[in-house]
Amino acid sequence: MIAVIGSSNMDIVFNVEHFTLPGETQKALSLDFYFGGKGANQAVAVAKLSEKPVYFCSCLGDDEYGNQISQNFKKYKIEGYYVQKNEKTGRAYIEVENSGENRIIIFSGANDKVDKEKIDKFFDKYGDEIDICLLQNEIPIQSVEYAISKLKEKGITVIYDPAPVRSTKMESLNGIDFLNPNDKEFMFLCEKEKIDFDENNLAKSMLEFKRISKVKNLIVKMGDKGVKYIDEDENLGKIEPLKVNPVDSTGAGDIFNGAFAVAFSETKDLQKSLNFANTAAAISVERKGAQSSIPKREVILKRLS
């Protein structure tokens, strides 16, 4: 089974002509509400693409947004999350400009209540059934580190998206099965490790980072430039980009991660799984929203063929 430990948000999306400048007031072209949060996006992607129950350690507030998100989880057979009394559900305020690029401000809310106690209860209930677990940084970083240590103890495969990247603790990367930052996040991680980031020779930077951090597999998502990766045996590879008409890139990285987890759980083939994930993410940017943009499995397979 696949599990996720992470955040749940309500995404409040403003479509705009351009990113709002300091001191500027502009009128939004539209306002939309979508279910989001990096953890929830991944959990729904896994549920939608695998059509199996998903275990999700997350925390909602006891407000209307939390109730709406909970009903959505039930629809997808997602279980394991908590509802925190007297807390507001996390939310993200997102600007999406005409090119499809986005800019996001996050209010953590109940996500900050995903603590060691909740993680322990989650593992007590579901730990023996979990084969793969996805993690990100929208919950307290000490909770992320604790979850990683528990997962390593149990021998559960870890897929870690170090975003938002600034809180990533480099020492926790040792032994991670799959680390999959985007190119901007990878550049920041290189700076933390005092590695020269060479955009023109990305493979060199990746290999040096892999050896220093001791991650098993390093995957760098590069948006419209595709995906580069180094596997456990230091084999280098690239997944070519797909041609798309971008509408909204919100959640594309999360959909990539969820799709990768599903494909890898079924095939144990890194390249096939990355192709599946890359295709899922590419299709998603042609649609609005995060979870609302997750394509059906048959749509991905058709595009792959």
Secondary structure, DSSP 8 states (H G I E B T S, - for coil): -EEEE---EEEEEEE-SS---TT-----SEEEEEEE-HHHHHHHHHHHHH-S-EEEE-EEESSHHHHHHHHHHHHTTEE--EEETT---EEEEEEE-TTS-EEEEEE-GGGGG--HHHHHHHHHHHGGG-SEEEE-SSS-HHHHHHHHHHHHHHT-EEEE---SGGG--GGGGTT-SEE--BHHHHHHHHHHTT----GGGHHHHHHHHHHHH--SEEEEE-GGG-EEEE-TT--EEEE-------S--TTHHHHHHHHHHHHHHHH--HHHHHHHHHHHHHHHTTSSSSGGG---HHHHHHHH-
